Amino acid sequence: MDSVTIIGAGLSGLALALGLHLKGIRATIYESRATPLNIGGAVMISPNGLRVLDALNIYQGVKPQGYSFDRLDFKSAATGDLLETYEFGNADRYGYRALRVYRTVLINALLEEVERKGIPVVFGKRFSHVVEDTAQGVTFAFADGSTEKAGLLVGADGIHSKVRRHLYPDLEPTFIHMAGITAAVPTAQLKVPEGYHIPVTITSPQGAFVIAPQEVDGSEVLIGKQRRLLGDDNDEATKPPGWEKTLEAKQDAVRFLQQGNEQFPEIVHNATSQIDPARINIWPFYVVPRLERWASATRRVVILGDAAHAIPPSAGQGINQAFEDVYVLALLLGRLGGAGEDEKLHTDALSFWQEYRQARVDKVLDLNRQIDLRRMPSDDKLVGTGSGVLKEEFDLEWLYNADLNGVVDEWFAKQKEESQAVEN
Ligand SMILES: Cc1cc2nc3c(=O)[nH]c(=O)nc-3n(C[C@H](O)[C@H](O)[C@H](O)COP(=O)(O)OP(=O)(O)OC[C@H]3O[C@@H](n4cnc5c(N)ncnc54)[C@H](O)[C@@H]3O)c2cc1C
C-alpha cells in the first residue's frame, strides 16, 4: 500500500500533492467544500515559501499576478519617523523578492497544476475520523459514512483540523478575542506623499495601522488594524458561526477602521475615507498550543500546515511554514519510495521531519515575539538616538535561505552511514 491520502485542498494539501507527484508518489485529495476555499484577500509569500512554489512549477505563473516588494517600514504615528524596516524578500540576498498575491490566484494556480498532472481531487467529501491506524496503513471514514484506506493519511485540513483529533481527541483551538480587520481600497484614495514607502505599519500607543499594496501594479492596498473583541456584544464565542461574514459585521468593521484616526497621519484618514463593506475581511485569531506530536505512533497519520501549528500573523509565516512542511515531507517520502515499506526507516524519517520542522516553527514563533515586542512603543530597544532611530536588523538568513534539499540529503547520508556501521 503505497498511496497517500490528503485531507484538505487548501494551500498545504494542493502543494503536497504536487510535491509528491514530482517524486512519483500517488496521492488523492479530499476536500469538504464543494469548491476551492476562497476566504478572500491577499497573502504574503517570502523567499522560503517562494522557493517551494518554484520547485513545484507554480512561482513563474503567479509572480506576474502579484505585487513584488522587499521590505515593510515601521513608522511612528506621532512623529512620522522611520522606526525600523523588516525585510520580506531580497532577490540578491535570498533569490526572491517577496510576493503579495490573492489567495484565490495561488489556490487556482495550484489546483490547475494538480488537475494537469491528473491528481484526483474529490470536492464535497468531508473527512470524519480514523477507524484503524496500524503500521500497515490507515482506514478512515467520511461524514457520509463511507470509508477508505491509505498507506499514509495527511491532515492538511487547517486550524480546526479533524484529522488532528486522532492525535489529540480533546484539543480545540482557542479564540484569543482578537481579530484582524482589513479592507481593500484603491491606492489613489490614499494620496501617498512623494517618497513615502508602502507597505508600512504605522504604530501608535493605541495600536498599529497597516497599509500593504496588492495587485500587480500596486493599484489597490490592504488597510487594517487589529481589534480586541471582548464582552458579550463583541465576543465571537457568543455569535453564531459565520458572523464575521455578515453585512452587519462588515459595516461595524468599517466604523472600527474609521475610528481613532486622530492619532494617525493624513494618509490613514484618506485610506479610511471610503470603504466598501463588501471589501472587508474579518480574521478571528485562534491559537493551538505547541504540539508534541505531528504524527500518530505508527507515523501513518500525519498533520501539517495550520493543523499542526497555528502561527500568529506577525512575521507573515503561516503559509510559508506550511510550504516548508510540505516540501520536506515530499522529499523524505520520495526517498522512501512512498508511504514506506521499511517500517523503521519510515518511522525515523517522519520523526526527523517533525523535529526539523518543529525547530523552525519554534524559531518563527520566537521571531513573532520579537516583532511584537518591537512594535510596542518603547525606546529602550532603539539603537542610537536622533536620526539613528532604526532598530537593529533582524537576521533572516536562517529563515529565507534554508537549504531543505541539503537537510534531507544529509539525513539520509547519516542513516546510510549508521546502517553501514551496524553491518560492519
Ligand atoms: C486573512 C488571513 C491572511 C493571512 N495572511 C497570510 C500571509 O500573508 N502570509 C502567510 O504566510 N500566512 C497568512 N495567513 C495564514 C495562512 O492563511 C494559513 O497559514 C494557511 O492558509 C494554512 O494553509 P492550510 O492549507 O494548512 O489550511 P487551510 O488554508 O485552512 O486549508 C484547509 C483546507 O482543508 C479543508 N478541510 C477542513 N476540514 C476538512 C474535512 N473534515 N474534510 C475535508 N476537508 C477539510 C478546508 O475546507 C480547506 O480547504 C493568513 C490567514 C488569514 C485568515
The ligand as an ORCA input file, in Angstrom:
! r2SCAN-3c Opt
* xyz 0 1
  C      -6.905     36.744      6.462
  C      -5.677     35.887      6.502
  C      -4.470     36.392      5.998
  C      -3.317     35.617      6.039
  N      -2.168     36.126      5.533
  C      -1.059     35.358      5.488
  C       0.133     35.832      4.864
  O       0.192     36.954      4.364
  N       1.227     35.018      4.837
  C       1.206     33.774      5.395
  O       2.243     33.061      5.329
  N       0.079     33.287      6.015
  C      -1.044     34.052      6.061
  N      -2.180     33.576      6.659
  C      -2.168     32.233      7.249
  C      -2.467     31.213      6.156
  O      -3.671     31.555      5.501
  C      -2.545     29.806      6.692
  O      -1.351     29.521      7.386
  C      -2.736     28.815      5.533
  O      -3.952     29.055      4.850
  C      -2.717     27.393      6.037
  O      -2.998     26.538      4.964
  P      -3.577     25.091      5.199
  O      -3.669     24.502      3.834
  O      -2.747     24.400      6.227
  O      -5.008     25.300      5.842
  P      -6.305     25.970      5.203
  O      -5.919     27.065      4.298
  O      -7.203     26.273      6.348
  O      -6.945     24.814      4.316
  C      -7.560     23.681      4.915
  C      -8.458     23.013      3.887
  O      -8.987     21.808      4.455
  C     -10.387     21.756      4.214
  N     -10.998     20.950      5.283
  C     -11.189     21.305      6.574
  N     -11.784     20.303      7.250
  C     -11.957     19.277      6.370
  C     -12.524     17.962      6.493
  N     -13.028     17.498      7.649
  N     -12.556     17.171      5.381
  C     -12.057     17.606      4.181
  N     -11.522     18.860      4.038
  C     -11.464     19.682      5.118
  C     -10.817     23.203      4.232
  O     -12.068     23.388      3.588
  C      -9.657     23.873      3.491
  O      -9.832     23.852      2.099
  C      -3.348     34.326      6.623
  C      -4.561     33.823      7.137
  C      -5.707     34.583      7.067
  C      -7.003     34.025      7.618
*
